[in-house]
Structure formats: structure tokens, C-alpha cells
């Protein structure tokens, strides 16, 4: 039976599914795949965090329902993080909501804020939930090219002038997934001024706030005077503490938006398992040397990737932040497009990447590479890529013949 539910019809086919299918088939045949396609941290969660989870889980009361907006101890720890890291003072009762990861927080914010037909300004390329959270909530997306922060800001101004009804929400996300772009506080000052001028709310995603490489810690939009009048920020423990599967995030800032999110969540969940929340508070309140260790691991991988791929014949710009590299297609494959390139790369070289077209139409011509393999595997991938590029003409010829025969 063909699915015909309204919200399902509004979602496109999963762009990454074809590459994932090829990857799974090759693995079933015993092929070793070096997988850069997913943004899934491979490092272990620091021991003191795991120990706190185990300790708390032994409490007979631990299995009871928790609080949908997070236990107070965790919300206080999140407020404490913002005070230390950004110099931003938050009220944990009214300006902090603990979420089941940043993705859930973002999606339920969209549900809380959006009326059918509301126009949302969203970067493109972007992490899919930034657009599709609002689409599932009944919103209309105004995609703005975002291959640089400057391009995005100028495009937002044009989008506001030419949208009817006027946009109600503006989405920003830096460090960016997938493009790994970084912005300074002046960028956020412009965002706040623009949003206030045009009566828009702002959702800022800073899930990669602690993954940076050049003594350039990303700022928070909440550091801008007056930002809390219109903005909330979505953050996560997933990458900072290698806790992706734990599903702990936060939404902080404007009290009215936080209250709306908390109201929606109160109908949908009872919050994360209490020991997970207690362990997350221990992560935020405890020793932070593990954060620097994780950051340095990503930096070593970034440097290894950029250097080894350059020597293999593929020039990849060094990302200033995030756990991704945003790589233009190698010259022989630029006309082929990111999807065909990604399929051929995994089939012929055993190297999986995410096609840029999966992040929006303006992502075409690029692939996203996750820094989720160790340096030895990265160097092996570069050797595979070097052989792949050396036979580019032959590989493309076979691919075009196969397509013509279909």
C-alpha cells in the first residue's frame, strides 16, 4: 500500500539511502568499507561519566518517570556551562530545557512555534532537521544559499523582501553541519539586528560548539545584547563528550520559546532516563580535560585527512571547526555530481562519504566527510582514493555505459 499520510507525503526520499544500500551490500560480501559517511562519534564516552550512570542506575528509584524538561540538577549544570563558556547567565527554571538530543529539541521547537503556512528562512545546504522539522510542523521553507556566512546573510535580506507572508523564524547553524563554517560574534550581531528589524524569531544550532581547531572557540548568539528577546540556542553533549547515543541536548535562551517547547514536550515524553541525566550533569560539572582530548583527536584526524588526500590528488579545505570536512568533488568527477561520485567511490575504492545533494540543492558539487575513522584508516582511504583517481576516466566510462544500458 502506498503511504499517503499528509506529513509523509511532504518528506522527500532519503537521499543517502542509495549509498547506504550499496555500502551494506558490499559489507555483506566481506568488503572492508572505510566509512566517513555518518557523523557518529567513534570515541568512548569518558569513564567518569559512565561511572556516574552506573552508580545512579543502581538506585531502586532510578527507573521511575523523570521530568520532560529535564531534572533541575541537569538544567543547573547546563546553565553553569553557559556561564563558564560564554559568560551568559541563564535561569535554569525558565530559560533552559533539557532535550533528548539537539535533534529532538529542534523538531519540537518547530512544532511549538509553527502555524500552517508560516515561512521559515533556512540555510541550504543544511542538516536536514533544520528544514524538515518545520515542514513536518506545517511550515513553508524559504531556502537561502549558505556556502558562506556572508552569502547567507545577504540572502536572508532578499528572502525577507520577497516572501509573503513575511518569515516568522530564521535558522542559523555555526559551526555548520555539513559545511564546517565558523562565524564570529559580529555575525550574530547582524543576525539579531536583522531578525528584530523584520520581527523574526531566531533558532541557533551550536551542536559543535566545542569542536574547533585554531584557538577559535565558537561564540553563542546569546552573548549579543538583546538576543534573548528573540532567540534560543540548541546545543548538545553528543560531540563534546562523545555521548551521541545518550541523547542529551538543550534548548536555552528566550523564556517564552522555552516555555512553549516545555509545554509541547510535556505531552510527548517524560524526559530521558534519570541516570542518563545525572551522568550528563556530571559531564558538564566535572573535569573538562576529556573535552580537550576529544577536540585534539578530531584535529589530528582533520590534519591527517587534508594532508593525505592532498597527496592523493584531492584538495580538501581544512575545516576550522566541527567534525566534518566539506570537500569539493575532484576535478574528473565534477560533472558527474555528488551522488554518482559517492556511489562510485564506495563501489570502486571502499570509501563511503555523504553526497552534498543530501543536504540541499546548493550542496551539489560537494561531499561531506566525517572525521570518524582513525588516522591509520584515513591514510588507507587516501591510498584507495589515489588509485581511484588514477583510473577516473575508465571508472566514469563504465558508469556512463551502465546508465545508458538501463
Secondary structure, 3 states (H helix, E strand, C coil): CCCCCHHHHCCCCCCCHHHHHHHHHHHHCCCCCEECCCCCCCCCCCHHHHHHHHHHHCCHHHHCCCCCCCCHHHHHHHHHHHHHHHCCCCCCCCCEEEECHHHHHHHHHHHHHCCCCCEEEEEECCCCHHHHHHHHCCCEEEEEECCCHHHHHHHHHHHHHCCCCCCCEEEEECCCCCCCCCCCHHHHHHHHHHHHHCCCEEEEECCCCCCECCCCCCCCHHHCCCHHHCEEEEEECCCCCCCHHHCCEEEEECHHHHHHHHHHHHHHCCCCCHHHHHHHHHHHHCCCHHHHHHHHHHHHHHHHHHHHHHHHCCCCCCCCECCEEEEECCHHHCCCCHHHHHHHHHHHHCEECEEHHHHCHHHCCEEEEECCCCHHHHHHHHHHHHHHHHCHHHHHHHHHHHHHHC
